[in-house]
Every structure is written in structure tokens, then in C-alpha cells.
Amino acid sequence: MENVNRNHKNSVFSSLFSNPEILRELYSAIEGVTIPPDIRIDINTLSNVLFMKQINDISFLIDKRLVVLIEHQSTINENLPYRLLEYVLHIYEKIVDHEKKYQKKLVKIPRPDFIVLYNGTDEYPDYTELKLSDAFTDIEDLKPTGTKKLPLELTVQVYNINHGHNPEMLKKCESLYGYSFFINKIREYQTHGLTLEEVITPVIEYCIKNNILKDYLKEHGSEVINMIFGEYDREMDIAVNRREAKEEGREEGEEIGMEKEKLIIAKNLLSEGSTPEFVHRITGLSAETIAQL
């Protein structure tokens, strides 16, 4: 069994789909295309701890022409387009030669696709889109809108992968179907008043017996248990923090916390070799502050 690295946001989803061939099947099912076996899939999910805490599931290149970012969510965060914008900029910095962007000739970069797979308990449509432009402030008094295309847009495709949603897509990807079935079975067992601790092992045994994620669960069973408990703890922490923030109205404290987080992110980016210009774009910190770091 592999050791669980608790410094990272481990999840059953990211563990299961950290395989090029499974990603080939997954992307083909989502987009309704066929990615031939001779087309190379390169996983380039960022290992940066600070980014991993923010968004971390799967990033991969298809034939070095298409960069795909897939995030699994049990709660839809409407700020995902902005977060994915930050993430893809960091990906581009890793895969594009820094010096070439100053050359006169156009530098070709992989086209991005942004995909979220939702399996939370709230009612949600089979498919929807989140757009970065939804977050733009109203500037009608400064500049008329609708007269031309937006200078910046990012669209996130959100698919509901819960049982009963997008059945054709799940049928085309055995691993995605198995993951959806596995999570649904845990919830089904819990409706009988059982705790997560009481249901997780029986669910794993049930899935193995019925050939659902059989090989994966047999190989990573104990690791899956640890990750499921870790995911549950994180969801509880998020819920508690949101409730406390709402009750106490700690806007000022949140702003201070955000500034501290920006400083930590900046330090981490600089330590990985990011340029001060890129750190400024990501964090918004002043050049003087970055120079001090």
C-alpha cells in the first residue's frame, strides 16, 4: 500500500484518475470523442502544496495540443472560473519556454478545457456552465457593454455524475461509473443510520464482490479508507468555517487571512522558480513586497 501524503488534498477521485489510460477513457466519454491509443496523454497536475490546497485534482496534456483541467467537487464553488484561471496560468508557465514569449514569432500554446465533475448531495442539473465574466463588475456607467466581445472569458463545463445523471457519459467510462456507484453506495448505507466508519469497509467489500472498481479497491483498499475519511473531515471543516464566519461576520479577519495566504503562495511560487512578474499577476502583491520575499 502507498503511504497517504496528508500534506496534499488526497482524494479517491484524484487517485483513481491519475492514470493516462483512464484519463483517455474519461475525456473521450465527457466530450463524446475518441482519443486513439497512439495519442500521448501526459499528466502534469501541479505538486505545489499551496495550489493543491486550493484546487488540485487532475491536469493533463493530450498530444501536447490540449491542456485539460478536471476538478471534482461535492460543493459547487462559483469562484471556480477565477481559480482555474490562476491554475492554468501556472500550468502554462511550466510548459511554455519563458524566453520564447519575448520573441517576435507567435508562440503556440495548448488550448485549455476546464471540466468540473459534481457529485454532491444538493440538487444540480446534468450540465451547466460557469463563466468568469459572471464575476465582472458592472461598468455600464463607464463603458457600454454588449458592443463587442469580452476581452477575457473562461468557461467551466460542470457535469453532474451522481447516480441517475448523465447515464450515457458514465456508461462510456467504466471508472467514472464505478466511482459514482461507489460514492452513491456509501450514502445509501448511511441512510440506515450507520456512521461512515461502519459503512466504508462493507461498501468496499460489496464493490469488489460485484466487480465495481475491483482491481483498484483490492490494491488500494486501506488507502481509500484513509482518503474517504480525509475528504469527510475537509468537508466538515469547510462547513464549520463557513458557519462561523457567517455568524461572527469576520470580514476583516478574512481579509487579513487572505493577505497572509497571498504571502505564503508568493513565497512558494518564488521558491519554485516563478518570476516576480508572474507572482504579481497571481497574488496582486506589490513589486516591493515580492522583492522583500
C-alpha positions as CSV (number, residue, x, y, z in Angstrom):
1,M,0.0,0.0,0.0
2,E,1.1,3.5,-0.8
3,N,1.5,6.0,2.1
4,V,-1.0,8.7,2.3
5,N,0.6,12.2,2.0
6,R,-1.6,14.3,4.2
7,N,0.1,17.5,3.1
8,H,-1.9,17.2,-0.1
9,K,-5.6,17.2,-0.7
10,N,-5.7,13.4,-1.4
11,S,-9.0,12.1,-2.8
12,V,-10.2,8.9,-4.2
13,F,-11.1,10.7,-7.4
14,S,-7.6,12.1,-8.0
15,S,-6.0,8.8,-7.0
16,L,-8.3,6.8,-9.3
17,F,-7.9,9.0,-12.3
18,S,-4.1,9.6,-12.0
19,N,-3.6,7.1,-14.9
20,P,-3.2,8.2,-18.5
21,E,-5.3,5.4,-20.0
22,I,-8.2,6.0,-17.6
23,L,-8.0,9.8,-18.4
24,R,-8.1,8.9,-22.1
25,E,-11.3,7.0,-21.5
26,L,-12.7,9.7,-19.2
27,Y,-12.1,12.6,-21.6
28,S,-13.5,10.6,-24.5
29,A,-16.7,9.9,-22.6
30,I,-17.1,13.5,-21.4
31,E,-16.5,15.1,-24.8
32,G,-18.1,12.4,-27.0
33,V,-14.9,11.8,-28.9
34,T,-12.4,9.0,-29.3
35,I,-8.8,9.7,-28.3
36,P,-6.7,7.0,-30.2
37,P,-4.3,4.9,-28.1
38,D,-1.3,6.3,-30.0
39,I,-2.1,9.8,-28.9
40,R,0.0,10.6,-25.9
41,I,-1.5,11.7,-22.5
42,D,0.9,13.5,-20.2
43,I,-0.3,14.2,-16.6
44,N,1.1,17.5,-15.3
45,T,-1.0,18.0,-12.1
46,L,0.8,20.6,-10.0
47,S,2.5,19.2,-6.9
48,N,2.8,22.7,-5.3
49,V,1.2,22.3,-1.8
50,L,-0.3,25.7,-1.7
51,F,-2.0,25.2,-5.1
52,M,-3.0,21.7,-4.1
53,K,-5.0,23.1,-1.1
54,Q,-6.8,25.3,-3.5
55,I,-7.5,23.1,-6.5
56,N,-5.6,20.0,-7.3
57,D,-7.4,17.1,-8.9
58,I,-6.2,16.4,-12.4
59,S,-4.3,18.3,-15.2
60,F,-3.1,16.7,-18.3
61,L,-1.9,17.3,-21.8
62,I,-3.3,15.5,-24.9
63,D,-0.7,15.3,-27.7
64,K,0.8,18.5,-26.3
65,R,-2.0,20.4,-28.0
66,L,-4.8,20.4,-25.4
67,V,-4.4,21.0,-21.7
68,V,-7.3,19.7,-19.7
69,L,-8.1,20.6,-16.1
70,I,-10.6,18.4,-14.3
71,E,-11.8,19.2,-10.8
72,H,-14.1,17.0,-8.7
73,Q,-16.5,18.9,-6.5
74,S,-19.0,17.9,-3.8
75,T,-20.0,21.5,-3.4
76,I,-20.1,23.9,-6.4
77,N,-18.0,27.0,-5.8
78,E,-19.0,29.8,-8.1
79,N,-15.4,31.2,-8.0
80,L,-14.1,28.2,-9.9
81,P,-13.6,30.1,-13.2
82,Y,-11.3,32.5,-11.4
83,R,-9.5,29.8,-9.5
84,L,-9.0,27.8,-12.7
85,L,-7.6,30.9,-14.4
86,E,-4.9,31.1,-11.7
87,Y,-4.2,27.4,-12.1
88,V,-3.9,27.3,-15.9
89,L,-1.5,30.3,-15.9
90,H,0.7,28.3,-13.6
91,I,0.5,25.3,-15.9
92,Y,1.4,27.4,-18.9
93,E,4.4,28.8,-17.1
94,K,5.6,25.2,-16.5
95,I,5.1,24.0,-20.1
96,V,5.9,27.1,-22.2
97,D,9.5,28.3,-22.6
98,H,9.8,31.5,-20.6
99,E,12.2,33.2,-23.1
100,K,10.1,32.4,-26.2
101,K,7.2,34.7,-25.2
102,Y,9.5,37.7,-25.8
103,Q,10.3,36.6,-29.4
104,K,8.5,38.2,-32.3
105,K,7.1,34.9,-33.7
106,L,3.8,33.7,-32.2
107,V,4.3,31.0,-29.6
108,K,1.7,28.3,-29.8
109,I,0.2,27.1,-26.5
110,P,-2.1,24.2,-25.8
111,R,-5.8,25.0,-25.9
112,P,-7.4,24.7,-22.4
113,D,-10.5,22.7,-21.4
114,F,-12.0,23.3,-18.0
115,I,-14.2,20.5,-16.6
116,V,-15.8,20.0,-13.2
117,L,-17.4,16.7,-12.2
118,Y,-20.0,17.2,-9.4
119,N,-21.3,14.5,-7.1
120,G,-22.6,16.4,-4.1
121,T,-25.9,15.8,-2.4
122,D,-27.6,19.1,-3.4
123,E,-29.9,19.1,-6.4
124,Y,-28.0,20.0,-9.6
125,P,-28.7,19.8,-13.3
126,D,-27.0,17.3,-15.6
127,Y,-24.9,20.1,-17.2
128,T,-24.3,23.7,-16.6
129,E,-21.6,26.3,-17.3
130,L,-19.8,28.7,-15.0
131,K,-18.2,31.8,-16.7
132,L,-15.5,34.1,-15.5
133,S,-17.5,37.0,-16.9
134,D,-20.2,36.4,-14.3
135,A,-17.8,37.8,-11.8
136,F,-17.0,41.0,-13.7
137,T,-18.2,44.2,-12.0
138,D,-20.9,46.3,-13.7
139,I,-19.3,49.1,-15.8
140,E,-22.3,50.4,-17.8
141,D,-21.8,53.9,-16.4
142,L,-18.1,53.8,-17.6
143,K,-18.3,51.9,-20.8
144,P,-21.3,50.5,-22.8
145,T,-21.5,46.7,-22.6
146,G,-22.5,44.3,-25.3
147,T,-20.9,46.3,-28.1
148,K,-18.1,43.8,-28.6
149,K,-16.7,40.5,-27.4
150,L,-15.4,40.3,-23.9
151,P,-11.6,40.7,-23.8
152,L,-11.4,37.8,-21.3
153,E,-13.6,34.8,-20.8
154,L,-13.2,31.4,-19.2
155,T,-15.9,28.8,-19.4
156,V,-16.1,25.8,-17.0
157,Q,-18.2,22.8,-18.0
158,V,-19.9,21.3,-15.0
159,Y,-21.3,17.7,-15.2
160,N,-23.4,16.0,-12.6
161,I,-22.0,12.5,-12.1
162,N,-24.4,11.4,-9.4
163,H,-26.5,8.2,-9.9
164,G,-29.3,8.9,-12.4
165,H,-27.5,11.8,-14.1
166,N,-25.6,11.7,-17.4
167,P,-26.1,7.9,-17.8
168,E,-24.7,7.8,-21.3
169,M,-21.5,9.5,-20.3
170,L,-21.0,7.2,-17.3
171,K,-21.7,4.2,-19.4
172,K,-18.8,5.1,-21.7
173,C,-16.3,5.3,-18.9
174,E,-16.2,2.3,-16.6
175,S,-14.0,4.0,-14.0
176,L,-16.3,7.1,-13.8
177,Y,-19.4,4.8,-13.5
178,G,-17.6,2.8,-10.8
179,Y,-16.6,6.0,-8.8
180,S,-20.2,7.3,-9.0
181,F,-21.6,3.9,-7.9
182,F,-19.0,3.7,-5.0
183,I,-19.9,7.1,-3.6
184,N,-23.6,6.5,-4.0
185,K,-23.4,3.2,-2.2
186,I,-21.7,4.8,0.8
187,R,-24.5,7.3,1.0
188,E,-27.1,4.6,0.6
189,Y,-25.6,2.6,3.5
190,Q,-25.5,5.8,5.7
191,T,-29.3,6.3,5.2
192,H,-29.7,3.4,7.5
193,G,-28.3,5.4,10.4
194,L,-24.8,3.9,10.1
195,T,-21.6,6.0,10.6
196,L,-19.0,6.4,7.8
197,E,-16.7,4.2,9.9
198,E,-19.3,1.5,9.9
199,V,-20.1,1.5,6.2
200,I,-16.8,2.1,4.4
201,T,-15.4,-1.4,4.7
202,P,-18.7,-3.2,3.8
203,V,-19.1,-0.9,0.8
204,I,-15.6,-1.7,-0.5
205,E,-16.2,-5.4,0.0
206,Y,-19.6,-5.1,-1.8
207,C,-18.0,-3.3,-4.8
208,I,-15.1,-5.8,-5.1
209,K,-17.6,-8.7,-5.0
210,N,-19.8,-7.0,-7.7
211,N,-16.8,-6.1,-9.9
212,I,-17.1,-2.3,-9.3
213,L,-13.6,-0.7,-9.3
214,K,-12.5,-4.2,-8.3
215,D,-8.8,-4.0,-9.1
216,Y,-8.4,-0.5,-7.8
217,L,-10.1,-1.3,-4.5
218,K,-8.2,-4.5,-4.0
219,E,-4.9,-2.8,-4.5
220,H,-5.6,0.5,-2.6
221,G,-8.3,-0.5,-0.1
222,S,-6.7,0.8,3.1
223,E,-5.6,4.0,1.3
224,V,-9.1,4.5,0.0
225,I,-10.4,4.3,3.6
226,N,-7.9,7.0,4.7
227,M,-8.8,9.2,1.8
228,I,-12.5,8.9,2.3
229,F,-12.2,9.9,6.0
230,G,-9.8,12.8,4.9
231,E,-12.4,14.1,2.4
232,Y,-15.2,13.8,5.0
233,D,-13.1,15.8,7.6
234,R,-12.3,18.5,5.0
235,E,-16.0,18.9,4.1
236,M,-16.8,19.2,7.8
237,D,-14.1,21.8,8.3
238,I,-15.3,23.8,5.4
239,A,-18.9,23.7,6.6
240,V,-17.9,24.7,10.2
241,N,-15.6,27.6,9.0
242,R,-18.4,28.9,6.7
243,R,-20.9,28.8,9.5
244,E,-18.6,30.5,12.0
245,A,-17.6,33.2,9.5
246,K,-21.3,33.9,8.8
247,E,-22.3,34.0,12.4
248,E,-19.4,36.2,13.5
249,G,-19.2,38.4,10.4
250,R,-15.4,38.2,10.4
251,E,-14.9,40.1,7.1
252,E,-11.9,41.9,8.5
253,G,-10.3,38.7,9.8
254,E,-10.9,37.1,6.4
255,E,-9.1,39.9,4.6
256,I,-6.1,39.6,6.9
257,G,-6.2,35.8,6.3
258,M,-6.3,36.3,2.6
259,E,-3.2,38.6,2.7
260,K,-1.3,36.1,4.8
261,E,-2.3,33.4,2.2
262,K,-1.1,35.6,-0.6
263,L,2.3,35.9,1.1
264,I,2.6,32.2,1.6
265,I,1.6,31.5,-2.0
266,A,4.1,34.1,-3.3
267,K,6.9,32.5,-1.2
268,N,6.1,29.1,-2.5
269,L,5.9,30.3,-6.2
270,L,9.3,32.1,-5.9
271,S,10.9,29.0,-4.3
272,E,9.8,27.0,-7.4
273,G,11.4,29.5,-9.7
274,S,8.4,31.6,-10.8
275,T,9.2,35.1,-12.0
276,P,8.3,38.1,-9.9
277,E,6.0,39.3,-12.7
278,F,4.0,36.0,-12.6
279,V,3.8,36.1,-8.8
280,H,2.4,39.7,-9.0
281,R,-0.2,38.5,-11.5
282,I,-1.3,35.6,-9.4
283,T,-1.3,37.3,-5.9
284,G,-1.6,41.0,-6.7
285,L,1.2,41.8,-4.2
286,S,3.3,44.8,-4.9
287,A,6.7,44.5,-6.6
288,E,8.3,45.9,-3.3
289,T,6.7,43.2,-1.2
290,I,7.7,40.4,-3.7
291,A,11.3,41.8,-3.7
292,Q,11.4,41.6,0.1
293,L,10.2,38.0,-0.1
